[in-house]
Amino acid sequence: MLIGFTLGRYLAARFLRMILGVFLTVFALVYTLDFVELMRRAGDAEGASAAVMARLALFRTPAVAEQVLPFAILFGAMAALLQLSRKLELVVARAAGISAWQFLQPGAFVALGIGAFTVGVYNPVSADLKQRSTEIEAKIFARSSKAASGKDLWIRQRSLDGQAIIRAETAIEGTTTLAGVAVFTFDEAGAFTQQMQAARATLHDGYWELQDVRVQGLDQEPQSYDTYLIASTLDPSQVRQRFTPPESVPFWQLRQTIARTERAGLDATRYRLQYDVLMARPVLFLAMVLVAASVSLRFFRFGGIGKMVLGGVAAGFVLYVARQVMEGLGASGLVAAPVAAWFPAVVGSLLGTLALLHLEDG
């Protein structure tokens, strides 16, 4: 049975205000820490002004903050329910004959609405900003010694010219472009022939195009070129898939990416998993509200609120770990992608409902 419109709107506003407060707090914290780290990395790098670093941090933050959205729902719902309980508003609601299931309806609708919004709007925007941040970062840090993160990309290829080993400091997601590139070439007998340092390298059909290149051969003076081509037998679609993590693909482009990857004969499991994870997100947010309610409906005068809150935090952490484990199994192909994506959300909702049934109905 639904509650009245006025009370429902009031409760929904309380849930929404608390959830947004928690999320914006985390967003601001992530942005500040990332900005400080970028300024430390920037040093004297050309073009790395404070304004550019601030914009880069702003572009990077939404993708990071998206990962903590479930906790924002959990802590926001807990804060809203505890505040309602502290002000005895829940007591009045119960005295008026409103059950816990009824005054949780606005929070459930808010969670589902936020889930749908983050999937259809927030995720595409954050993915686009993340790709733009990668491009800016590659331009600024490609030649900076402070850009090295210990996660260099390595590629080995064979071509008509022999073998080549390519090392890159970073890759621009969604493209076949590398930044901060070093190429080591060998002849067919495996003997080293020359080394190339390039600001950027882009893979086309049949060749790599290197830009702003410095070539050093055996017993030769270094020579500089604006553009330099080397043969390649690599498939651009395979390289693009390797450099583009599923989290960087907007939701509305995932189905096209899956189809394109499968047409190329490549494994699309990671993209299918990401699509199912996003589809299951509203249900996961609903599970967080139910978990929050199961530990936040105790009256303040009964005491023990601290233990209940810690229990809610522990339950949220367990659900998060279970989600990460299932996603890892799904990405490796051990579990079907729909099962890996929906299992934590469905099980979390069922456990939250079970806990509420035990508390409310014995």
C-alpha positions as CSV (number, residue, x, y, z in Angstrom):
1,M,0.0,0.0,0.0
2,L,1.4,3.4,-1.0
3,I,1.7,6.3,1.4
4,G,0.3,9.7,0.8
5,F,1.9,12.0,-1.8
6,T,2.8,14.8,0.7
7,L,4.5,12.4,3.2
8,G,6.1,10.5,0.4
9,R,7.5,13.6,-1.2
10,Y,8.9,14.7,2.2
11,L,10.6,11.4,2.8
12,A,12.0,11.2,-0.7
13,A,13.5,14.7,-0.4
14,R,15.2,13.7,2.9
15,F,16.7,10.6,1.2
16,L,17.8,12.5,-1.8
17,R,19.3,15.3,0.2
18,M,21.4,12.9,2.3
19,I,22.5,10.8,-0.6
20,L,23.6,13.8,-2.6
21,G,25.3,15.2,0.4
22,V,27.4,12.1,0.9
23,F,28.2,11.8,-2.8
24,L,29.2,15.4,-3.2
25,T,31.4,15.1,-0.1
26,V,33.2,12.1,-1.6
27,F,33.4,13.8,-5.0
28,A,35.0,16.9,-3.5
29,L,37.5,14.8,-1.5
30,V,38.5,12.7,-4.6
31,Y,38.9,15.9,-6.6
32,T,41.1,17.6,-4.0
33,L,43.4,14.6,-3.6
34,D,43.6,14.0,-7.4
35,F,44.4,17.7,-8.0
36,V,47.2,17.7,-5.4
37,E,48.7,14.5,-6.9
38,L,48.5,16.0,-10.4
39,M,50.3,19.1,-9.3
40,R,53.0,17.0,-7.7
41,R,53.4,15.0,-10.9
42,A,53.3,18.1,-13.1
43,G,56.4,19.8,-11.7
44,D,57.9,21.9,-14.5
45,A,56.2,20.0,-17.3
46,E,55.3,22.2,-20.3
47,G,51.7,23.4,-20.2
48,A,51.0,21.9,-16.8
49,S,49.5,25.1,-15.2
50,A,47.3,25.0,-12.2
51,A,44.3,25.8,-14.3
52,V,45.0,22.9,-16.6
53,M,45.6,20.5,-13.7
54,A,42.4,21.6,-12.1
55,R,40.5,20.9,-15.3
56,L,42.2,17.5,-15.7
57,A,41.3,16.6,-12.1
58,L,37.7,17.6,-12.8
59,F,37.6,15.3,-15.9
60,R,39.1,12.4,-14.0
61,T,37.0,12.6,-10.8
62,P,33.5,11.5,-12.1
63,A,34.8,8.1,-13.2
64,V,36.4,7.5,-9.8
65,A,33.4,8.9,-7.9
66,E,31.1,6.6,-9.9
67,Q,32.7,3.6,-8.2
68,V,31.6,4.8,-4.7
69,L,28.0,5.5,-5.7
70,P,26.7,2.3,-3.9
71,F,28.3,3.5,-0.7
72,A,26.8,7.0,-1.1
73,I,23.4,5.3,-1.4
74,L,24.1,3.2,1.7
75,F,25.5,5.9,3.9
76,G,23.0,8.5,2.7
77,A,20.0,6.2,3.4
78,M,21.4,5.3,6.8
79,A,21.9,9.0,7.7
80,A,18.3,9.9,6.5
81,L,16.7,7.1,8.5
82,L,18.8,7.8,11.6
83,Q,17.9,11.5,11.4
84,L,14.2,10.6,11.1
85,S,14.5,8.3,14.1
86,R,16.4,10.9,16.2
87,K,13.7,13.5,15.6
88,L,11.0,10.9,16.4
89,E,9.4,11.3,13.0
90,L,9.5,7.5,12.5
91,V,7.8,7.1,15.8
92,V,5.0,9.4,14.8
93,A,4.7,7.5,11.4
94,R,4.5,4.2,13.1
95,A,1.9,5.6,15.6
96,A,-0.2,6.7,12.6
97,G,-0.2,3.1,11.3
98,I,2.5,3.5,8.7
99,S,4.7,0.4,8.5
100,A,8.4,0.3,7.7
101,W,7.6,-1.0,4.2
102,Q,5.5,2.0,3.5
103,F,7.9,4.7,4.7
104,L,10.8,3.0,2.9
105,Q,8.9,3.3,-0.5
106,P,10.2,6.9,-1.1
107,G,13.8,5.8,-0.4
108,A,13.4,2.8,-2.7
109,F,12.0,5.0,-5.5
110,V,14.9,7.5,-5.0
111,A,17.5,4.7,-5.2
112,L,15.9,3.3,-8.4
113,G,15.7,6.8,-9.9
114,I,19.3,7.6,-9.1
115,G,20.4,4.2,-10.5
116,A,18.6,4.8,-13.8
117,F,20.0,8.4,-14.0
118,T,23.6,7.3,-13.3
119,V,23.3,4.6,-16.0
120,G,21.7,6.7,-18.7
121,V,23.3,10.1,-18.1
122,Y,26.1,10.1,-15.5
123,N,28.0,7.1,-16.9
124,P,28.2,8.4,-20.5
125,V,29.3,11.8,-19.3
126,S,32.0,10.3,-17.0
127,A,33.2,8.0,-19.7
128,D,33.6,10.8,-22.1
129,L,35.4,13.0,-19.6
130,K,37.7,10.1,-18.7
131,Q,38.7,9.7,-22.3
132,R,39.3,13.5,-22.7
133,S,41.4,13.4,-19.5
134,T,43.5,10.6,-21.0
135,E,44.2,12.8,-24.1
136,I,45.2,15.8,-22.0
137,E,47.4,13.7,-19.7
138,A,49.1,12.1,-22.7
139,K,49.9,15.5,-24.2
140,I,51.3,17.0,-21.0
141,F,53.1,14.0,-19.4
142,A,54.2,12.1,-22.5
143,R,57.8,13.5,-22.3
144,S,57.9,14.2,-18.6
145,S,60.0,11.9,-16.5
146,K,57.4,12.2,-13.8
147,A,54.8,10.6,-16.0
148,A,56.1,7.1,-15.5
149,S,53.8,5.2,-13.2
150,G,55.4,1.7,-13.4
151,K,52.5,0.6,-15.7
152,D,54.1,1.0,-19.1
153,L,52.5,-0.7,-22.1
154,W,54.5,-3.2,-24.0
155,I,53.8,-4.5,-27.5
156,R,55.8,-7.0,-29.6
157,Q,55.2,-7.4,-33.3
158,R,56.6,-9.0,-36.4
159,S,56.6,-7.5,-39.9
160,L,58.5,-7.6,-43.2
161,D,61.2,-5.5,-41.6
162,G,61.8,-7.9,-38.7
163,Q,60.7,-7.7,-35.1
164,A,59.9,-4.6,-33.0
165,I,59.3,-4.1,-29.3
166,I,57.2,-1.0,-28.5
167,R,57.0,0.6,-25.1
168,A,54.5,3.4,-24.3
169,E,53.9,5.3,-21.1
170,T,50.2,5.7,-21.8
171,A,47.5,4.9,-24.3
172,I,44.6,7.2,-25.3
173,E,41.5,5.2,-24.6
174,G,39.1,4.4,-27.5
175,T,41.9,4.9,-30.1
176,T,45.0,3.2,-31.3
177,T,47.3,6.1,-30.3
178,L,50.1,5.8,-27.8
179,A,52.1,8.5,-26.0
180,G,55.6,8.6,-24.7
181,V,56.7,5.8,-27.2
182,A,60.0,4.0,-27.5
183,V,60.5,1.5,-30.3
184,F,63.3,-1.1,-30.5
185,T,63.7,-2.8,-33.9
186,F,65.6,-6.0,-34.7
187,D,66.4,-7.7,-38.0
188,E,65.2,-11.2,-39.0
189,A,68.2,-12.7,-37.3
190,G,67.2,-11.0,-34.0
191,A,70.1,-8.5,-34.0
192,F,69.3,-5.0,-32.8
193,T,69.1,-2.4,-35.5
194,Q,67.8,0.9,-34.1
195,Q,65.9,2.7,-31.4
196,M,63.2,5.4,-31.9
197,Q,61.8,7.8,-29.3
198,A,58.5,9.4,-30.3
199,A,56.0,11.7,-28.6
200,R,53.0,9.8,-30.1
201,A,52.4,6.7,-32.3
202,T,49.2,5.8,-34.0
203,L,48.5,2.4,-35.5
204,H,46.9,2.3,-39.0
205,D,46.2,-0.6,-41.3
206,G,49.7,-2.0,-42.0
207,Y,51.9,0.6,-40.3
208,W,52.6,2.7,-37.3
209,E,52.8,6.5,-37.7
210,L,55.2,8.0,-35.3
211,Q,55.3,11.8,-34.6
212,D,58.1,14.0,-33.4
213,V,60.6,11.1,-33.7
214,R,64.3,10.8,-32.8
215,V,66.0,7.8,-34.5
216,Q,69.2,6.3,-33.2
217,G,70.9,3.6,-35.2
218,L,74.0,1.5,-34.7
219,D,77.1,3.6,-35.4
220,Q,74.9,6.5,-36.6
221,E,74.2,10.0,-35.4
222,P,70.7,10.5,-34.0
223,Q,68.3,12.0,-36.6
224,S,65.0,13.8,-35.9
225,Y,61.8,13.5,-38.0
226,D,58.4,15.1,-37.8
227,T,56.8,11.8,-39.0
228,Y,58.2,8.3,-39.3
229,L,56.5,5.1,-40.5
230,I,57.3,1.5,-39.5
231,A,55.5,-1.6,-40.9
232,S,53.1,-3.5,-38.7
233,T,50.9,-6.6,-39.0
234,L,48.9,-5.8,-35.9
235,D,45.1,-5.5,-36.2
236,P,43.9,-1.9,-35.1
237,S,40.7,-3.3,-33.7
238,Q,42.6,-5.7,-31.4
239,V,44.9,-2.9,-30.2
240,R,41.9,-0.6,-29.7
241,Q,40.2,-3.2,-27.5
242,R,43.3,-3.8,-25.4
243,F,43.7,-0.1,-24.8
244,T,40.0,0.6,-24.0
245,P,38.8,-0.8,-20.7
246,P,35.0,-1.4,-20.5
247,E,34.6,1.3,-17.9
248,S,35.7,3.9,-20.5
249,V,32.9,2.9,-22.9
250,P,29.6,4.9,-22.4
251,F,26.5,2.9,-21.7
252,W,24.8,3.8,-24.9
253,Q,27.8,2.6,-26.9
254,L,28.3,-0.7,-25.2
255,R,26.0,-2.7,-27.4
256,Q,27.7,-1.4,-30.5
257,T,31.1,-2.1,-29.0
258,I,30.1,-5.6,-28.2
259,A,28.8,-6.2,-31.7
260,R,31.9,-4.7,-33.3
261,T,34.2,-6.7,-31.1
262,E,32.5,-10.0,-31.9
263,R,32.5,-9.2,-35.6
264,A,36.2,-8.8,-35.3
265,G,36.4,-12.3,-33.8
266,L,37.5,-11.0,-30.4
267,D,36.3,-11.8,-26.9
268,A,33.6,-9.4,-25.8
269,T,33.1,-10.9,-22.3
270,R,34.4,-7.8,-20.5
271,Y,32.1,-5.5,-22.4
272,R,29.1,-7.8,-21.9
273,L,29.8,-7.8,-18.1
274,Q,30.0,-4.0,-18.0
275,Y,26.7,-3.8,-19.8
276,D,25.0,-6.2,-17.3
277,V,26.6,-4.5,-14.3
278,L,25.2,-1.1,-15.4
279,M,21.8,-2.7,-16.0
280,A,21.8,-4.2,-12.5
281,R,22.9,-0.9,-10.9
282,P,19.4,0.3,-9.9
283,V,18.7,-3.0,-8.2
284,L,22.0,-2.8,-6.4
285,F,21.1,0.7,-5.1
286,L,17.8,-0.7,-3.9
287,A,19.7,-3.4,-2.1
288,M,21.8,-0.7,-0.4
289,V,18.6,1.1,0.9
290,L,17.2,-2.2,2.2
291,V,20.5,-3.0,4.0
292,A,20.6,0.6,5.4
293,A,17.0,0.2,6.7
294,S,17.8,-3.1,8.3
295,V,20.4,-1.4,10.6
296,S,18.9,2.1,11.0
297,L,15.3,1.6,12.2
298,R,16.2,1.1,15.9
299,F,14.8,3.8,18.2
300,F,17.5,6.1,19.6
301,R,16.2,5.6,23.2
302,F,16.9,1.9,23.0
303,G,20.6,2.7,22.5
304,G,23.1,0.6,20.5
305,I,23.0,2.9,17.5
306,G,26.8,2.8,17.1
307,K,26.8,-1.0,16.8
308,M,24.0,-0.9,14.3
309,V,25.8,1.7,12.1
310,L,29.0,-0.4,12.2
311,G,26.9,-3.4,11.2
312,G,25.6,-1.5,8.2
313,V,29.1,-0.5,7.2
314,A,30.2,-4.1,7.5
315,A,27.3,-5.3,5.5
316,G,28.0,-2.8,2.7
317,F,31.6,-3.8,2.6
318,V,30.7,-7.5,2.4
319,L,28.3,-6.7,-0.5
320,Y,31.0,-4.7,-2.2
321,V,33.6,-7.5,-1.9
322,A,31.1,-10.1,-3.1
323,R,30.4,-7.8,-6.1
324,Q,34.1,-7.5,-6.9
325,V,34.6,-11.2,-6.6
326,M,31.7,-12.0,-8.9
327,E,32.8,-9.4,-11.5
328,G,36.3,-11.0,-11.4
329,L,34.8,-14.4,-12.1
330,G,32.6,-13.0,-14.8
331,A,35.5,-11.2,-16.5
332,S,37.5,-14.4,-16.5
333,G,34.6,-16.4,-18.1
334,L,34.2,-18.7,-15.1
335,V,30.7,-17.3,-14.5
336,A,28.2,-16.1,-17.1
337,A,28.2,-12.3,-17.3
338,P,24.5,-11.8,-16.4
339,V,24.9,-14.1,-13.3
340,A,28.1,-12.2,-12.2
341,A,26.4,-8.8,-12.6
342,W,23.0,-9.5,-11.1
343,F,23.9,-11.9,-8.3
344,P,25.2,-9.3,-5.8
345,A,22.3,-7.0,-6.4
346,V,19.6,-9.7,-6.2
347,V,21.1,-11.4,-3.2
348,G,21.7,-8.1,-1.4
349,S,18.1,-7.2,-1.9
350,L,16.8,-10.5,-0.7
351,L,19.0,-10.4,2.4
352,G,18.0,-6.8,3.2
353,T,14.3,-7.9,2.8
354,L,14.9,-10.9,5.0
355,A,16.5,-8.7,7.7
356,L,13.6,-6.3,7.6
357,L,11.0,-9.1,7.8
358,H,12.8,-10.4,10.9
359,L,12.9,-7.0,12.5
360,E,9.4,-5.8,11.7
361,D,7.4,-9.0,11.5
362,G,9.4,-11.3,13.7
